[in-house]
Amino acid sequence: MGKQVIVLGAGIVGVCCALELQRRGLDVTLVDRQAPGLETSAGNAGVLARSSLMPFNHPGLWRQLPRLLRNDTVQFRYRASYLARNLGWATGFLARARPSVFHETTAALDSLIRLSATEHLRLLDEAGVRRRLRDSGWIFLFRSEQAWQAGVLARDAYARHDVPTQALAPAELAQLEPALAPIFPRALWIQGSYSVDDPAAVTAAYAELFQCSGGTLRRLRATAIRRDGGRGWIVQGDTGSDTLTAPDLVVALGPWSKELLKTTGIDLPLAFERGYHMHYGAVDGPALNRPIYDTGGGYVLSPMARGLRLTTGVELDERDAPPRPLQLDLAEARAREAVGLGPRLDLQPWLGRRPTLPDSRPMIGQAPRHPGLWLALGHQHIGFSTAPGTARILGELMCGAGDPARHAAFRPGRFI
């Protein structure tokens, strides 16, 4: 057997890391408190898109800020007390909306998404779930000419990074998506991108591939980690006797990473972009053929195995604060203006937490001053688009197979 390593977190990032390290000959134990793919990874829009290179903190954010701070938009909500307690993160996030950092971030995210797309296709084939993939891209919808003009920054970034797109006139949009009401004078088709019809099922299939290839899956709620001399890293479970030990430890716990890393003295500047989703039944008439993003309505609508999934924008709040479904209600009302939605299929809205660092880039690599402690976290709202690439980079760094300078944009040392 190869060197032992524990991967904490069985979301899409952790599962991909476990598979990649296993492929490189390591003896991997994947650990989570529940079955793979049932937390943050379950609730996304299922999009694997080159357009995800655009961070929320872009130079155009300053123009939008007065409107967003009114706290009444569909796209963005926040709890004032949460922002007050996290002013350091908020000011750091805004400070990185300047052009120089924006260009660095888009280049870094583009390289990560490109790498991830190739790896996703390989893993979908190896896991036997390629049938869940669509290669028809997704469409951004604009409710006015003014909104279209406001999107020029993103279109310039797509052009700079060779993201294939096509501007659509209303007749062209109707041909591609006849289910849409004729309320969108402008649209942008993001091509060269993919989507899946069940992100949780894809994550579970990857985890099954990991186990079938000899990997170990353990159910344990990690409450603390500590370094133990020559033994490596100890993961403490709920009870005093429930522990795991390995020379190397990967923390890929998404929004739960912040709390756990505090037990070893690391305080991450990590905020939580909460978001909701709901599934809707079918109605008579044509169906959506691909995900759509209604830029004015503040939602994404994706065809899923369970029905149409509506996912909301951002809500900044404590990770475990009670749900506030108003944002979902508002987004649903706007979605019903655009497409026929049947009844709600879920008893309660799903609530997820997306971990975001001030520069909108994940941390990938070894934690400074903590030998053997590796981080793969902070993927904000694009973890599904970036997980396999993250795993590939982590594998190179852990196994000494690549030049660390190539991955400097993701180094943990920029915040630790």
JOFEN-V844450 format. One record per residue. N is the residue number from 1. SS is DSSP state (a for helix, b for strand, c for the rest). OMEGA is omega in whole degrees, -180 to 180 (* if undefined). Layout:
[[N;SS;OMEGA] [N;SS;OMEGA]]
//
This chain:
[[1;c;178] [2;c;179] [3;c;-177] [4;b;177] [5;b;175] [6;b;173] [7;b;178] [8;b;179] [9;c;-179] [10;c;165] [11;c;-175] [12;a;-180] [13;a;-179] [14;a;180] [15;a;179] [16;a;177] [17;a;179] [18;a;179] [19;a;-178] [20;a;179] [21;a;175] [22;a;180] [23;a;180] [24;c;172] [25;c;179] [26;c;177] [27;b;-167] [28;b;169] [29;b;180] [30;b;-170] [31;b;172] [32;b;-179] [33;c;177] [34;c;-176] [35;c;-176] [36;c;170] [37;c;-174] [38;c;-180] [39;c;-175] [40;a;-176] [41;a;-177] [42;a;-164] [43;c;-175] [44;c;-177] [45;c;177] [46;c;-175] [47;b;174] [48;b;-162] [49;c;174] [50;a;-179] [51;a;180] [52;a;175] [53;a;-180] [54;c;177] [55;c;176] [56;c;-180] [57;c;177] [58;c;-177] [59;c;179] [60;c;-179] [61;a;-178] [62;a;179] [63;a;-178] [64;a;-168] [65;a;-180] [66;a;178] [67;a;-178] [68;a;-177] [69;c;174] [70;c;172] [71;c;179] [72;c;180] [73;c;174] [74;c;-173] [75;c;-171] [76;b;176] [77;b;177] [78;b;172] [79;c;-174] [80;a;-179] [81;a;178] [82;a;178] [83;a;179] [84;a;179] [85;a;-177] [86;c;-179] [87;a;178] [88;a;178] [89;a;-176] [90;a;180] [91;a;176] [92;a;178] [93;a;-180] [94;a;-179] [95;a;-178] [96;c;174] [97;c;179] [98;c;-171] [99;a;-175] [100;a;179] [101;a;178] [102;a;-179] [103;a;177] [104;a;-178] [105;a;180] [106;a;178] [107;a;-180] [108;a;-179] [109;a;179] [110;a;179] [111;a;-179] [112;a;180] [113;a;177] [114;a;179] [115;a;-177] [116;a;-179] [117;a;178] [118;a;-179] [119;a;177] [120;a;-179] [121;a;177] [122;a;-178] [123;a;177] [124;a;178] [125;a;-178] [126;a;-180] [127;a;178] [128;c;-178] [129;c;178] [130;a;-180] [131;a;-179] [132;a;-174] [133;b;168] [134;b;179] [135;c;-175] [136;c;178] [137;c;174] [138;b;-170] [139;b;172] [140;b;-177] [141;b;-178] [142;b;-174] [143;c;179] [144;c;175] [145;a;178] [146;a;178] [147;a;177] [148;a;-180] [149;a;179] [150;a;-180] [151;c;-175] [152;a;179] [153;a;179] [154;a;-179] [155;a;176] [156;a;179] [157;a;177] [158;a;-180] [159;a;-179] [160;a;-178] [161;c;174] [162;c;172] [163;c;-178] [164;c;180] [165;b;175] [166;b;174] [167;b;-176] [168;b;168] [169;c;-178] [170;a;-180] [171;a;179] [172;a;177] [173;a;180] [174;a;179] [175;a;179] [176;a;-176] [177;c;-178] [178;c;179] [179;c;-175] [180;c;173] [181;c;-177] [182;c;-177] [183;c;-176] [184;c;-180] [185;c;-179] [186;b;176] [187;b;178] [188;b;179] [189;b;176] [190;b;-177] [191;c;-180] [192;c;-179] [193;c;-174] [194;b;169] [195;b;178] [196;b;-175] [197;c;177] [198;c;-178] [199;a;180] [200;a;179] [201;a;177] [202;a;179] [203;a;179] [204;a;178] [205;a;176] [206;a;179] [207;a;177] [208;a;175] [209;a;178] [210;a;-179] [211;a;180] [212;a;179] [213;c;175] [214;c;180] [215;c;-179] [216;b;176] [217;b;-179] [218;b;174] [219;b;-179] [220;c;175] [221;c;-178] [222;c;-179] [223;c;-180] [224;b;173] [225;b;178] [226;b;178] [227;b;-177] [228;c;175] [229;a;-176] [230;a;-178] [231;a;-179] [232;c;-176] [233;b;179] [234;b;175] [235;b;-179] [236;b;177] [237;c;-177] [238;c;-179] [239;c;-178] [240;c;-177] [241;c;-176] [242;c;-177] [243;b;173] [244;b;-178] [245;b;175] [246;b;178] [247;c;-179] [248;b;-179] [249;b;176] [250;b;176] [251;b;180] [252;c;-173] [253;c;177] [254;a;-176] [255;a;178] [256;a;-179] [257;a;-176] [258;a;-178] [259;a;-178] [260;a;-177] [261;a;176] [262;a;-179] [263;a;175] [264;a;173] [265;c;180] [266;c;180] [267;c;-176] [268;c;172] [269;c;-172] [270;b;177] [271;b;-174] [272;b;171] [273;b;180] [274;b;179] [275;b;-175] [276;b;167] [277;b;178] [278;b;176] [279;b;-178] [280;b;179] [281;c;-178] [282;c;173] [283;c;179] [284;c;179] [285;c;-177] [286;c;179] [287;c;173] [288;c;-179] [289;c;-176] [290;c;176] [291;c;174] [292;b;175] [293;b;177] [294;b;-173] [295;c;178] [296;c;-180] [297;c;175] [298;c;180] [299;b;168] [300;b;178] [301;b;-175] [302;b;172] [303;b;-179] [304;b;178] [305;c;-177] [306;c;-176] [307;b;175] [308;b;179] [309;b;175] [310;b;177] [311;b;-174] [312;b;174] [313;c;-170] [314;b;169] [315;b;178] [316;b;-179] [317;c;176] [318;c;-177] [319;c;-174] [320;c;176] [321;c;180] [322;c;179] [323;c;174] [324;c;-169] [325;c;-179] [326;a;-179] [327;a;177] [328;a;180] [329;a;179] [330;a;180] [331;a;179] [332;a;179] [333;a;178] [334;a;179] [335;a;-180] [336;a;173] [337;a;-171] [338;a;-174] [339;c;178] [340;c;177] [341;c;174] [342;c;-180] [343;c;173] [344;b;-178] [345;c;-178] [346;c;179] [347;c;179] [348;c;173] [349;c;173] [350;b;179] [351;b;178] [352;b;-179] [353;b;-176] [354;b;-172] [355;b;-173] [356;b;174] [357;b;-174] [358;c;180] [359;c;176] [360;c;175] [361;c;176] [362;c;168] [363;b;177] [364;b;178] [365;b;-177] [366;b;179] [367;c;178] [368;c;177] [369;c;178] [370;c;-177] [371;c;180] [372;c;178] [373;b;-174] [374;b;-176] [375;b;175] [376;b;-169] [377;b;176] [378;c;-174] [379;c;-179] [380;a;-174] [381;a;-177] [382;a;180] [383;a;-179] [384;a;180] [385;a;-171] [386;a;-173] [387;a;-177] [388;a;176] [389;a;174] [390;a;-180] [391;a;180] [392;a;179] [393;a;179] [394;a;179] [395;a;178] [396;a;-178] [397;a;-177] [398;a;-176] [399;a;178] [400;c;-175] [401;c;-178] [402;c;180] [403;c;-178] [404;a;-179] [405;a;179] [406;a;-175] [407;a;-174] [408;a;-179] [409;a;-177] [410;a;-173] [411;c;178] [412;a;-176] [413;a;179] [414;a;178] [415;c;-178] [416;c;*]]
//
